[in-house]
Amino acid sequence: MIRWFTAGESHGQGLLIIVEGIPAALPIDEEYIGFHLGRRQKGYGRGGRMLIEQDHAKIMSGVRHGKTLGSPIGMVIENKDWANWTEAMAVEHIENPSQEGRNRRVTRIRPGHADLPGTMKYGFDDVRNSLERASARETAARVAAGAVAMRFLEEFGIKMRSHVISIGSVWAKSSDDIDWAAVEQSPVRCADNIAAEKMIGEIDSAKDAGDTVGGTVEIIAENVPIGLGSHVHWDRKIDGLISQALMSINAVKAVSIGPGWDVIGDWGSKVQDVIEPVTDPDNPWQRKTNRAGGIEGGMTDGMPVVARFAIKPIATLHNPLPSVDLDTGEPVQAHFERSDVCQVPPAGVIGEAMVALVLADALLDKFGGDSIAESLRNYQGYIKTVGPRKIYK
Ligand code: EPS
């Protein structure tokens, strides 16, 4: 079982991450985690914050001589921007804090962010007390945790991918043969160059209007073994676990497994994925289609696991919406502070991290093991049993 936590405010000193449950002897280093943090920082439509930060997760515990110890992996990502917020975000009590610039109380509620419910729920009189933790800055910590999970999954041949399939009204052409190198090079993480140009245009138009724009991302996990998750109880179904993980990403409003809504109007004969006769017993249960998104009955079915999610346009608008003041309830313009115009490209990297954490947990649930060698032994023993029953007993 993997348990993981993040802590940290957007403009506090940094982000803390603990990942517990990774077996011993997994090779891992800061460079690998930093590579994924760097992928999250890119993307057309990012705001000024990404020019300040060079996210680096320092490993504080759980790793010795390049390999995990089986003990909790602790990491720290410093916020470089903290230097500009030392008074506004000070840990210690400040008598009569200044009300200038960044130190000013935030009272102009942004519709669509955590401002109103967070401030009411926790009894705050400064919206900053909830907006700091609600910021998508926290997703850097998730990517650090997710990178550990990805490294673990790689030992089993599992590879995480993501690409953007829509931004604003522009949709990428669908393809069964995505050029992943092109995705990594694309400023919007989209392999369809023509659509990518148009997506950039949508982001520019939103920016010019002082507005924001959302979109859709697809996450793919390749080479996932058959049988992760379970049909026997609601909270063990892997589609439910993946959906919750993706829905928890800031601004995500919809999740589907595979094409989801796109196939709901079709008849049953068009929606299921026909199982091909087994010609290679070492590679059984192939399908020509994957409309199930690699999950049947709450379990992985051996096809790639595919999940999509829709991320709404960011709530912080340069040209703010009308709102109300926290103190008076009277009309004001919503608060604006530096933000992104479009978060869709980095959301793919964040989604990969979240799905990787779910799959790593499900893999350990099935195969267990306190060392990588033990987990792999259990995995290989199981894989030998999943062919046709008269061949594999
Ligand atoms: C983000 C850091 C934040 C935002 C953004 C994502 O930093 P700052 O508020 O200092 O600009 O840029 O967060 C949001 C879009 C949001 O709505 O909270 C990051 O590290 O990804």
Boltz pocket constraint, residues with backbone or C-beta under 6 A from the ligand:
constraints:
  - pocket:
      binder: B
      contacts: [[A, 10], [A, 40], [A, 47], [A, 48], [A, 49], [A, 50], [A, 81], [A, 131], [A, 134], [A, 135], [A, 136], [A, 137], [A, 138], [A, 139], [A, 140], [A, 314], [A, 315], [A, 316], [A, 337], [A, 338], [A, 339], [A, 340], [A, 343]]
      max_distance: 6.0
